[in-house]
Amino acid sequence: MDRVSVAAAGAARGLSLAVGCAVALSVTDLVFGKVHLLTLVFGASLVGVAEDYGIHYFASRQGAPARKPHALLRGLLPALWLALGTSAIAYIALGMAAFPGLRQMALFSVVGLAAAMLTVICWFPWLDRGRVPQSRAALRIGSTLSWWPRWRLALPWSLALCALALLWIAKGHLLNHMDDVRQLQNSSPSLIKQQLQVSQMLGLPSPAQFYLVKGESAEQVLEREEALKDRLDALIATKEITGYSAVSDWVPSPQMQQRNAALVRHAKKAVLDGVNAQLGESFASDGTSDGSGSLTVQAWFAQPISAAARPLWLGEHDGAFRSMVMLRGVRGQAALPALGAAAEGLGGVTWVDKPAEISGLLKRYRVSMTELLALGHLLVLAALCLRFGRSAWRAWLPTVLASLAVVVILSLMSEPWQLFNVLALMLLLGVGIDYGIYLQEHENDPQAWLAVVIGAGSTWLSFGLLGLSQTPALRAFGVTLMLGLPIVLLLAPLFRSAQADSPPDAPPAQPQNIDSIEGMSSHSNRKV
């Protein structure tokens, strides 16, 4: 392939990706009013999926350099439309979840893929005006298709392997689930340690964990704070925390103020009785500072000295008063169960652990995504049956086996299993099914195999290398695809229909003529 042709092919594929991403971003923003960062990260899968359409076109263009672009595209459309449909089904399954974030991902992916596909259909034949001669590297890659045997007992053995993997996974001892939100950060351990030390030295409260106190009146909120503080004092004694901050530290409840006033009166009387006994006098208190007056939260907040504690008082909302009790010097995650237990049985007191809440949300996303992944596989199989009939399993099982193999391998590697592993398997479904479709539509075409190899390589470089990242979430996404993509690539040729293999000394398959390409593009309903 000459330099001009390479540049034109690259520019055309870049055009489909740019249009797909731009249209997806615009439509998502129009529908939802904003685009989440996670949507953009997952939407980057368009690079790995939409690029395959352009690669398939130009790979076939190399095999038939003299053929007119429009005629060539018509022969490829069945495979391309089926690939788009199955990928869209996989992503539409995301939109069936109750989470707005997943629905946004689904819309972004489906719209982006459709826009990229329409760009290939509408623009590539018009932009493709030169000849695209075959390169030696392309010929060598395409000829390797003849190296792959045909797995004659693929269906029973594949079903047995799937059942064995599912049974092993169902035991529950394989996967090490990890939904902790802290895995999303990649801060230096030494930096985190220094931050904790500074917080402890300055006595700063923890913004991640605190207590929310609710009451029908300000006085009731103060009473409930004091009941909570009695339990926290015990945790201070066991060094689970070093201290806490609450509004009741400055403004006790009316009952506490009355008890304190009684103590003051008793102490004053005892002092005066002792003085009178020693001096032989009869001094008496005038009662002006016996603590009988009650201090209110509103009166205290009117004083400048209350500025530091004002953020702790949330005020009245929906007929209820609320405040926060902040903690200082929490002794790591080991202290969290005891802190949560301190709020049990106290009316109106709620333990708030923001990292735990977000981690719980990630867990619900992981479970929902796993269910939707299974549903996506079933819907994709149904779509393949409409095209290939009883032979649909040949295009579907390579991705299923690769997905299960990835789960087993990661489990044996003791890698944590999290949401981003499931997202990567969703992407593997959208990409791997395309490889099976191309090889079923053009079973003996070396150009189809060339497109599959190049597409898998580009996707692997785009996402598989994320497995080298130091960020746990990106590493999980990358490692899953780093393992899954090569497995699909190795399995897909094995599932071609059983035919008489070429003799060992047979020459490698040559690029097919126009009639053979058209015949293979209409191939369907093969017998198992």
C-alpha positions as CSV (number, residue, x, y, z in Angstrom):
1,M,0.0,0.0,0.0
2,D,1.5,3.3,-1.0
3,R,1.8,6.3,1.3
4,V,-1.1,8.2,-0.2
5,S,-3.4,5.2,0.2
6,V,-2.3,4.6,3.8
7,A,-2.9,8.3,4.6
8,A,-6.3,8.3,2.9
9,A,-7.4,5.1,4.8
10,G,-6.2,6.5,8.1
11,A,-8.0,9.8,7.5
12,A,-11.2,8.0,6.5
13,R,-11.2,5.9,9.7
14,G,-10.4,8.9,11.8
15,L,-13.4,10.7,10.2
16,S,-15.7,7.9,11.2
17,L,-14.4,8.0,14.8
18,A,-14.6,11.8,15.0
19,V,-18.1,11.9,13.7
20,G,-19.3,9.1,15.9
21,C,-17.9,10.7,19.1
22,A,-19.1,14.2,18.2
23,V,-22.7,13.0,17.4
24,A,-22.8,10.8,20.5
25,L,-21.6,13.6,22.7
26,S,-24.1,16.1,21.2
27,V,-27.1,13.7,21.5
28,T,-26.2,12.7,25.1
29,D,-25.9,16.3,26.2
30,L,-29.2,17.1,24.5
31,V,-31.1,14.3,26.2
32,F,-29.5,14.4,29.6
33,G,-28.4,18.0,29.8
34,K,-24.9,16.9,30.9
35,V,-22.3,14.2,30.3
36,H,-20.8,12.2,33.1
37,L,-17.1,11.6,33.2
38,L,-17.7,7.8,33.5
39,T,-19.8,8.0,30.3
40,L,-16.8,9.6,28.5
41,V,-14.5,6.9,29.8
42,F,-16.7,4.1,28.7
43,G,-17.7,5.8,25.5
44,A,-14.1,5.7,24.5
45,S,-14.9,2.1,23.5
46,L,-16.1,3.6,20.2
47,V,-12.4,3.7,19.3
48,G,-12.2,-0.1,19.6
49,V,-15.6,-0.9,18.0
50,A,-16.4,1.8,15.4
51,E,-12.9,1.5,14.0
52,D,-13.6,-2.1,12.9
53,Y,-16.1,-0.9,10.3
54,G,-13.5,1.2,8.5
55,I,-10.8,-1.5,8.9
56,H,-13.1,-4.1,7.4
57,Y,-13.8,-1.9,4.4
58,F,-10.2,-1.1,3.6
59,A,-9.1,-4.7,4.2
60,S,-11.6,-5.9,1.7
61,R,-10.6,-3.1,-0.6
62,Q,-7.1,-4.5,-0.6
63,G,-8.4,-7.9,-1.6
64,A,-10.3,-6.4,-4.6
65,P,-8.3,-3.3,-5.6
66,A,-10.0,-3.1,-9.0
67,R,-13.6,-3.3,-7.7
68,K,-15.7,-0.2,-7.5
69,P,-16.1,1.1,-3.9
70,H,-19.9,1.2,-3.9
71,A,-20.1,-2.4,-5.2
72,L,-17.6,-3.5,-2.6
73,L,-19.5,-1.8,0.2
74,R,-22.8,-3.5,-0.9
75,G,-21.1,-6.8,-0.4
76,L,-19.9,-5.9,3.1
77,L,-23.2,-4.4,4.3
78,P,-24.8,-7.6,5.7
79,A,-21.8,-8.2,8.0
80,L,-21.5,-4.6,9.0
81,W,-25.2,-4.1,9.8
82,L,-25.2,-7.3,11.8
83,A,-22.1,-6.2,13.7
84,L,-23.7,-2.9,14.4
85,G,-26.9,-4.5,15.5
86,T,-25.3,-6.9,17.9
87,S,-23.1,-4.3,19.4
88,A,-26.1,-2.0,19.8
89,I,-28.0,-4.7,21.6
90,A,-25.2,-5.2,24.0
91,Y,-25.1,-1.5,24.9
92,I,-28.9,-1.1,24.9
93,A,-29.0,-3.7,27.7
94,L,-27.2,-1.0,29.8
95,G,-30.2,1.3,29.3
96,M,-32.5,-1.1,30.9
97,A,-30.9,-0.5,34.3
98,A,-32.4,1.9,36.8
99,F,-29.2,3.9,37.0
100,P,-29.1,7.2,35.0
101,G,-25.3,6.8,34.5
102,L,-25.8,3.4,32.7
103,R,-28.6,4.8,30.6
104,Q,-26.3,7.6,29.6
105,M,-23.5,5.2,28.7
106,A,-26.0,3.2,26.5
107,L,-27.2,6.2,24.6
108,F,-23.7,7.5,24.0
109,S,-22.4,4.1,22.7
110,V,-25.4,3.3,20.5
111,V,-25.6,6.7,18.9
112,G,-21.8,6.9,18.4
113,L,-21.7,3.5,16.8
114,A,-24.6,4.3,14.5
115,A,-23.0,7.6,13.5
116,A,-19.7,5.9,12.8
117,M,-21.4,3.2,10.7
118,L,-23.4,5.7,8.7
119,T,-20.2,7.7,8.1
120,V,-18.6,4.5,6.6
121,I,-21.6,3.9,4.4
122,C,-22.2,7.4,3.2
123,W,-18.6,8.8,2.9
124,F,-16.1,6.0,2.4
125,P,-17.1,5.1,-1.2
126,W,-16.9,8.8,-2.2
127,L,-13.6,9.4,-0.4
128,D,-12.1,6.2,-1.8
129,R,-10.9,7.4,-5.2
130,G,-7.5,5.7,-5.5
131,R,-6.3,2.2,-5.8
132,V,-5.4,0.3,-2.6
133,P,-2.9,-2.4,-3.6
134,Q,-2.1,-5.3,-1.3
135,S,1.0,-5.1,0.9
136,R,3.2,-8.1,1.7
137,A,2.3,-7.8,5.3
138,A,-1.4,-7.9,4.6
139,L,-1.0,-11.0,2.4
140,R,1.0,-12.8,5.1
141,I,-1.5,-12.0,7.8
142,G,-4.5,-13.0,5.6
143,S,-2.8,-16.3,4.6
144,T,-2.5,-17.3,8.3
145,L,-6.2,-18.1,8.3
146,S,-5.3,-21.4,6.7
147,W,-3.2,-22.3,9.7
148,W,-6.3,-22.6,12.0
149,P,-8.0,-25.9,12.2
150,R,-11.8,-26.3,12.4
151,W,-13.0,-27.6,15.7
152,R,-15.3,-30.4,14.6
153,L,-16.8,-31.0,18.1
154,A,-16.9,-27.3,19.0
155,L,-20.5,-27.2,20.2
156,P,-20.5,-30.0,22.8
157,W,-17.1,-29.2,24.1
158,S,-17.8,-25.5,24.3
159,L,-21.0,-26.1,26.2
160,A,-19.2,-28.4,28.6
161,L,-16.5,-25.9,29.2
162,C,-19.1,-23.1,29.8
163,A,-21.0,-25.3,32.3
164,L,-17.8,-26.2,34.1
165,A,-16.7,-22.5,34.4
166,L,-20.1,-21.4,35.5
167,L,-20.3,-24.1,38.1
168,W,-16.8,-23.2,39.4
169,I,-17.7,-19.5,39.6
170,A,-21.0,-20.3,41.3
171,K,-19.1,-21.8,44.2
172,G,-18.3,-18.2,45.2
173,H,-14.7,-18.9,46.2
174,L,-13.1,-17.8,42.9
175,L,-13.9,-14.1,42.8
176,N,-12.4,-11.6,45.2
177,H,-15.0,-8.8,45.0
178,M,-13.6,-5.4,45.5
179,D,-16.0,-2.4,45.4
180,D,-14.1,0.0,47.6
181,V,-14.3,3.5,46.1
182,R,-10.7,4.1,47.3
183,Q,-9.5,2.0,44.4
184,L,-10.4,4.9,42.1
185,Q,-7.6,7.0,43.4
186,N,-3.9,6.6,42.7
187,S,-2.4,8.8,45.4
188,S,1.0,8.1,46.8
189,P,0.9,6.1,50.1
190,S,3.5,8.4,51.6
191,L,1.4,11.4,50.6
192,I,-1.7,9.9,52.2
193,K,0.2,9.2,55.4
194,Q,1.5,12.8,55.5
195,Q,-2.1,14.1,55.0
196,L,-3.3,11.9,58.0
197,Q,-0.5,13.2,60.1
198,V,-1.3,16.8,59.4
199,S,-4.9,16.3,60.1
200,Q,-4.2,14.7,63.4
201,M,-1.7,17.5,64.4
202,L,-4.2,20.2,63.5
203,G,-7.2,18.3,65.0
204,L,-9.1,18.5,61.7
205,P,-12.4,16.5,61.6
206,S,-12.9,13.7,59.0
207,P,-15.1,14.9,56.1
208,A,-15.8,11.3,55.1
209,Q,-17.5,9.9,58.2
210,F,-19.8,11.8,60.6
211,Y,-23.1,11.5,62.5
212,L,-26.3,13.2,61.4
213,V,-28.6,14.1,64.3
214,K,-32.2,15.0,63.7
215,G,-34.9,16.2,66.0
216,E,-38.3,17.9,66.1
217,S,-36.8,20.9,67.9
218,A,-33.4,22.4,68.5
219,E,-33.5,21.3,72.1
220,Q,-34.2,17.7,71.1
221,V,-31.2,17.7,68.7
222,L,-29.0,18.9,71.5
223,E,-30.3,16.1,73.8
224,R,-29.6,13.5,71.2
225,E,-26.1,14.9,70.6
226,E,-25.3,14.5,74.3
227,A,-26.6,10.9,74.3
228,L,-24.3,10.2,71.3
229,K,-21.3,11.9,73.0
230,D,-21.6,9.6,76.0
231,R,-21.0,6.7,73.7
232,L,-18.2,8.4,71.8
233,D,-16.4,9.1,75.1
234,A,-16.0,5.4,75.5
235,L,-14.5,5.1,72.0
236,I,-12.1,7.9,72.9
237,A,-11.0,5.9,75.9
238,T,-10.3,2.9,73.7
239,K,-8.4,5.2,71.2
240,E,-10.8,4.5,68.3
241,I,-11.0,8.3,67.8
242,T,-9.2,11.2,69.4
243,G,-12.2,13.5,69.7
244,Y,-15.3,15.0,68.2
245,S,-17.0,18.3,67.5
246,A,-20.7,19.1,68.2
247,V,-22.8,22.1,68.8
248,S,-23.7,20.8,72.2
249,D,-20.1,21.2,73.2
250,W,-20.8,25.0,73.3
251,V,-24.6,25.0,73.8
252,P,-25.8,22.2,76.1
253,S,-29.4,21.1,76.0
254,P,-31.8,22.9,78.4
255,Q,-31.9,19.8,80.7
256,M,-28.1,19.8,80.8
257,Q,-28.0,23.5,81.5
258,Q,-30.5,23.0,84.4
259,R,-28.3,20.2,85.9
260,N,-25.2,22.4,85.5
261,A,-27.1,25.3,87.2
262,A,-28.0,23.1,90.1
263,L,-24.4,22.0,90.4
264,V,-23.3,25.7,90.4
265,R,-25.9,26.6,93.1
266,H,-24.8,23.7,95.2
267,A,-21.1,24.6,94.8
268,K,-21.8,28.2,95.7
269,K,-23.8,27.3,98.8
270,A,-21.1,24.9,99.9
271,V,-18.4,27.6,99.5
272,L,-20.5,30.2,101.3
273,D,-21.3,27.9,104.1
274,G,-17.6,27.2,104.6
275,V,-16.6,30.9,104.5
276,N,-19.4,31.8,106.9
277,A,-18.3,29.0,109.3
278,Q,-14.7,30.2,109.2
279,L,-15.4,33.9,109.5
280,G,-18.5,33.8,111.6
281,E,-20.3,35.8,109.0
282,S,-23.7,35.2,107.3
283,F,-22.9,35.9,103.6
284,A,-25.7,35.0,101.1
285,S,-25.7,34.7,97.3
286,D,-27.6,37.4,95.4
287,G,-28.7,34.9,92.8
288,T,-27.5,37.0,89.8
289,S,-25.1,34.4,88.4
290,D,-26.5,31.1,89.5
291,G,-26.9,29.8,85.9
292,S,-30.7,29.9,86.0
293,G,-30.9,31.6,82.6
294,S,-31.0,29.2,79.5
295,L,-28.7,29.7,76.5
296,T,-30.3,29.0,73.1
297,V,-28.6,28.0,69.9
298,Q,-29.9,31.1,68.1
299,A,-28.5,33.4,70.8
300,W,-25.1,31.7,70.8
301,F,-24.9,31.8,67.0
302,A,-25.4,35.6,67.2
303,Q,-22.0,35.8,69.0
304,P,-18.7,36.1,66.9
305,I,-17.2,33.2,68.9
306,S,-19.6,30.7,67.3
307,A,-18.2,31.1,63.8
308,A,-16.1,27.9,63.9
309,A,-19.1,25.8,64.9
310,R,-21.8,27.2,62.7
311,P,-21.2,24.6,59.8
312,L,-22.2,21.9,62.3
313,W,-25.7,23.3,62.7
314,L,-27.8,22.5,59.6
315,G,-30.9,24.3,60.9
316,E,-34.5,23.6,60.1
317,H,-35.8,21.8,57.0
318,D,-39.1,20.2,56.3
319,G,-40.2,20.8,59.9
320,A,-37.1,19.1,61.5
321,F,-33.9,20.4,62.9
322,R,-30.5,18.8,62.0
323,S,-26.9,18.9,63.0
324,M,-23.7,17.1,62.5
325,V,-21.2,15.6,64.9
326,M,-17.8,15.5,63.3
327,L,-15.0,13.1,64.3
328,R,-11.3,13.7,64.8
329,G,-8.5,11.2,64.6
330,V,-10.4,8.1,63.3
331,R,-8.2,5.1,63.7
332,G,-8.5,3.9,60.1
333,Q,-11.1,1.5,58.7
334,A,-10.8,-0.8,61.7
335,A,-12.6,1.7,63.8
336,L,-15.6,2.2,61.5
337,P,-17.7,-0.8,62.7
338,A,-17.5,0.5,66.3
339,L,-18.4,4.0,65.2
340,G,-21.4,2.7,63.3
341,A,-22.5,0.7,66.3
342,A,-22.4,3.8,68.4
343,A,-25.4,5.2,66.6
344,E,-27.5,2.0,67.0
345,G,-30.6,2.4,69.2
346,L,-30.3,6.2,69.4
347,G,-33.4,7.9,68.0
348,G,-32.7,10.5,65.2
349,V,-29.0,9.6,65.0
350,T,-27.6,8.3,61.7
351,W,-24.1,7.2,61.0
352,V,-22.9,8.5,57.6
353,D,-19.9,6.9,55.9
354,K,-19.6,8.4,52.5
355,P,-16.9,6.1,51.2
356,A,-19.0,3.1,52.3
357,E,-22.1,4.6,50.6
358,I,-20.3,5.1,47.3
359,S,-18.7,1.6,47.6
360,G,-22.2,0.2,48.0
361,L,-23.4,2.1,44.9
362,L,-20.4,0.6,43.0
363,K,-21.5,-2.8,44.2
364,R,-25.1,-2.3,43.0
365,Y,-23.7,-1.1,39.7
366,R,-21.5,-4.2,39.4
367,V,-24.4,-6.6,40.2
368,S,-26.7,-4.8,37.8
369,M,-24.1,-4.7,35.0
370,T,-23.4,-8.4,35.5
371,E,-27.1,-9.2,35.0
372,L,-27.3,-6.9,32.0
373,L,-24.2,-8.5,30.5
374,A,-25.9,-11.9,30.7
375,L,-29.1,-10.4,29.2
376,G,-27.0,-8.8,26.4
377,H,-25.4,-12.1,25.5
378,L,-28.9,-13.7,25.2
379,L,-30.2,-10.8,23.0
380,V,-27.1,-11.0,20.8
381,L,-27.6,-14.7,20.4
382,A,-31.2,-14.1,19.3
383,A,-30.0,-11.5,16.7
384,L,-27.4,-13.9,15.4
385,C,-30.0,-16.7,15.0
386,L,-32.1,-14.4,12.7
387,R,-29.0,-14.2,10.4
388,F,-27.2,-17.5,10.7
389,G,-30.0,-19.8,12.0
390,R,-28.7,-22.9,13.7
391,S,-25.1,-21.9,13.1
392,A,-25.4,-18.7,15.2
393,W,-23.5,-20.3,18.0
394,R,-20.4,-20.3,15.9
395,A,-20.2,-16.5,16.0
396,W,-21.4,-16.3,19.7
397,L,-19.5,-19.0,21.6
398,P,-15.9,-17.6,21.1
399,T,-16.9,-14.4,23.0
400,V,-18.7,-16.4,25.7
401,L,-15.7,-18.8,26.2
402,A,-13.3,-15.8,26.3
403,S,-15.4,-14.0,28.9
404,L,-15.6,-17.0,31.2
405,A,-11.9,-17.7,30.7
406,V,-11.0,-14.1,31.7
407,V,-13.0,-14.5,34.9
408,V,-11.3,-17.8,35.8
409,I,-7.8,-16.5,35.0
410,L,-8.3,-13.3,37.0
411,S,-9.6,-15.4,39.9
412,L,-6.6,-17.7,39.8
413,M,-4.4,-14.6,39.7
414,S,-6.2,-13.3,42.9
415,E,-7.0,-10.1,41.0
416,P,-9.9,-8.2,42.6
417,W,-13.2,-8.3,40.8
418,Q,-15.0,-5.0,40.4
419,L,-17.3,-2.9,38.3
420,F,-14.7,-2.0,35.7
421,N,-14.0,-5.7,35.0
422,V,-17.7,-6.1,34.1
423,L,-17.6,-2.9,31.9
424,A,-14.6,-4.4,30.1
425,L,-16.6,-7.7,29.5
426,M,-19.4,-5.6,28.1
427,L,-16.9,-4.0,25.7
428,L,-15.5,-7.5,24.9
429,L,-19.0,-8.6,24.0
430,G,-19.4,-5.7,21.5
431,V,-16.0,-6.3,19.9
432,G,-15.7,-10.1,20.1
433,I,-19.0,-10.7,18.5
434,D,-18.0,-8.7,15.5
435,Y,-15.0,-11.0,14.9
436,G,-17.3,-14.0,14.9
437,I,-19.7,-12.3,12.5
438,Y,-17.0,-11.3,10.0
439,L,-15.5,-14.9,10.0
440,Q,-19.0,-16.4,9.6
441,E,-20.1,-14.1,6.8
442,H,-16.8,-14.4,4.9
443,E,-15.6,-17.8,6.2
444,N,-12.7,-18.4,3.9
445,D,-11.8,-14.9,3.0
446,P,-8.3,-13.9,4.1
447,Q,-9.3,-10.2,3.9
448,A,-11.9,-10.7,6.6
449,W,-9.3,-12.4,8.7
450,L,-7.0,-9.5,8.0
451,A,-9.6,-7.1,9.2
452,V,-10.2,-9.1,12.4
453,V,-6.5,-9.3,13.2
454,I,-5.9,-5.5,12.6
455,G,-9.1,-4.6,14.5
456,A,-8.2,-6.8,17.5
457,G,-4.7,-5.4,17.5
458,S,-5.8,-1.8,17.5
459,T,-8.4,-2.4,20.2
460,W,-5.8,-4.3,22.3
461,L,-3.4,-1.4,22.0
462,S,-6.1,1.1,22.8
463,F,-7.4,-0.6,25.9
464,G,-5.3,-3.6,26.8
465,L,-2.3,-1.5,27.7
466,L,-4.4,0.1,30.4
467,G,-3.5,-3.0,32.3
468,L,-0.1,-1.5,32.9
469,S,-1.7,1.5,34.7
470,Q,-1.1,2.1,38.4
471,T,-4.7,3.2,38.9
472,P,-6.6,0.1,40.1
473,A,-9.8,0.9,38.2
474,L,-7.9,1.4,34.9
475,R,-5.8,-1.6,35.5
476,A,-8.9,-3.8,36.0
477,F,-10.4,-2.6,32.8
478,G,-7.2,-3.0,30.9
479,V,-6.2,-6.5,32.2
480,T,-9.7,-7.8,31.4
481,L,-9.3,-6.8,27.7
482,M,-5.6,-7.6,27.6
483,L,-6.6,-11.2,28.3
484,G,-10.0,-11.4,26.6
485,L,-9.2,-10.0,23.2
486,P,-6.4,-12.5,22.3
487,I,-8.6,-15.4,23.5
488,V,-11.4,-14.3,21.2
489,L,-9.0,-13.8,18.3
490,L,-7.6,-17.3,18.8
491,L,-11.0,-19.0,19.2
492,A,-13.0,-17.3,16.4
493,P,-11.3,-19.2,13.5
494,L,-11.8,-22.5,15.2
495,F,-15.6,-22.1,15.1
496,R,-15.8,-22.0,11.3
497,S,-18.1,-24.7,9.9
498,A,-16.4,-28.1,9.5
499,Q,-15.2,-28.5,5.9
500,A,-12.5,-30.5,4.3
501,D,-9.3,-28.8,5.3
502,S,-6.8,-27.9,2.5
503,P,-4.0,-30.4,2.0
504,P,-0.7,-29.5,3.7
505,D,1.0,-28.5,0.5
506,A,-1.9,-26.5,-0.8
507,P,-1.1,-22.9,-1.6
508,P,-2.4,-20.2,0.7
509,A,-5.8,-18.7,0.0
510,Q,-5.7,-15.9,-2.6
511,P,-7.9,-12.8,-2.6
512,Q,-11.3,-13.7,-3.9
513,N,-12.9,-12.2,-7.0
514,I,-16.0,-10.1,-7.1
515,D,-18.5,-13.0,-7.4
516,S,-17.0,-14.9,-4.5
517,I,-17.2,-11.9,-2.2
518,E,-20.8,-11.3,-3.1
519,G,-21.6,-14.9,-2.6
520,M,-20.1,-15.0,0.9
521,S,-21.8,-11.8,1.9
522,S,-25.1,-13.4,1.4
523,H,-24.1,-16.5,3.3
524,S,-26.6,-17.5,6.0
525,N,-28.4,-20.4,7.7
526,R,-25.5,-22.9,7.6
527,K,-26.1,-26.4,8.9
528,V,-24.4,-27.3,12.2
